[in-house]
Amino acid sequence: MRMPAIFKRDKTFGQPVEWVTTLFMILFHIGAIAALFMFSWGALALAVLLWWIAGSLGIGMGYHRLLTHRGYKAPKWIEYVLTVCGTLALEGGPIAWVATHRLHHQNTDKEGDPHSPRDGGFWAHTGWIITGKAIHNKSQELLPYVPELRKSKFHVWISKWHWVPISVLGLILLVSLGWQYVMWGIFFRTVIGLHTTWLVNSATHMWGSRRFPTHDTSRNSFWVAMLTFGEGWHNNHHAHPQSPRHGLAWYEFDLNWYGIRALCLVHLAWDLKLPQRKLRAKNNDTISAQAFQAK
């Protein structure tokens, strides 16, 4: 059987499969499908709540804008709470996540980028996760990118045991609410969260609009921003990577930024690294985007 043209040059199919990761992914996807046959409004509400806790508080505000880019400062206990929330997304511990993302910014769409669509759309979305040679498995290569996290006993510990919080949560849901809530609160919610996060790696480097002429293929995507609590304004982010605010215009919905602002109001966040108004205004004319074509 001939391979579809869309996959012919995709890097995924030239790499050995990491079977432990792949089997876990398959299991979670089966669980997500099974959840559809166990529907209740209460289970759906729980899934949405946990999606926000893991995806917005954990990944967006915690792993990404605080730990990776240090776009704002917060008390250590807030940093630790957000980090634990991030582990609930099943995207690994903070050390590997932060190091991989810093590596992405250093080598965006060039040799060394862990998940560029230049190596294939499927690779950028999922392939780099499920193959044995993906950079996220090379922990020793990633360590130089996270010197401050390596000095933190908490981050070292939670990176090693990142699977514990979601396992404990699953057990609590099973004992207190039953399998229906486990299927929706763990399996369905996690799969949706994974794919929406992966869309930032794939879709926002392939389709969308460009406000800033960055030296990469980053795009702003309204629909990805809606699904990721504001992470889809990716061209804005690559132009101003340290900024804790990604939605730079009033109409660019950015729930993660609103959460950070809420922390500021109660004095739990400060020293926001916002871009200067002149820089934001420069080249502010939107550049029409074309569909990304891998070279």
C-alpha positions, 0 to 999 in steps of 0.5 A: 500500500502506497503511503499518502503524499501528506506523510511521504516526507514526514520525519515520523516514519523514519524514526523508531517508535517509542512503544511505551509512550505510544501504547499509553497514548493509544490507551488514553485515546481508547479511554477518550472514545469510551467516555463518549458512551458514558456521558453525563453533564456532571462528568462533562463539567468536571472534564471542562474544569480539569481541562482549565486547571491543567491547560490554563493554570498548569501549562499556559500560566505555569510551565510556559509563561512562568517557568519557561520564559519567566514572564512574571514573578510569583511566590514559590508556593504559587509556582509549585501549585501551578507546576503540579497543575501542569503535571495533570496535563500528562505532558511530562515534568517541568524540566523536560517540558521547559527545556524542550520549549526553550530549545524550540525557541532557540532553533525555531524551524531550523535544524535542532527544533524538536517539533517543526512542521518543516519535518512534517505536519504529523511530526510537529503534532504527534510524531516527535512524541511517539518516536524513540529518537525525539529530543524529549527523550534525550534528558542529558541534552536538555539539562543545559537549558534548565540550569535554574530548575535543576537547582530546585529540589521541588522541580527535580522531584516533580519531574521524576514523579510527574505521573503521581498527581494525575494517578492520585487524581484518578484514584480519588475520582474513582473512589468518590464518583466512579468510572464515569468521572474517571473516563471524562475527568482523566482520559477524555479531558487529557486527550483533548488537552494534549491535542490542543497543546500539540496544535500550537506546535503544528497548526500555528506554524502552518496556518494563520496570520502574521502581525510580526515579520519573525524569522520563522513560520509562527502564525496567530490562530484565533481557533487555536487560541480559543482551544488553548486559553490564549496560546494560539497567538503564536506569532505574537509570542515568537516576536515577544517570547518573554511577554506573559501577554500573548493576545496583544490586541483587545480582541485577542482572547487570552485567558492565561493572561487574564489569570496572570492579571488576576494574580497581580490584583491579589499581589501574587504576581509582579514584575511582568515582562510586557513588550514596550508599546513602541515595539508592539506598534512596529510592523503591526500591519498584519501580514497575510499568511499562506498555507505552510509548505515544507521545503 
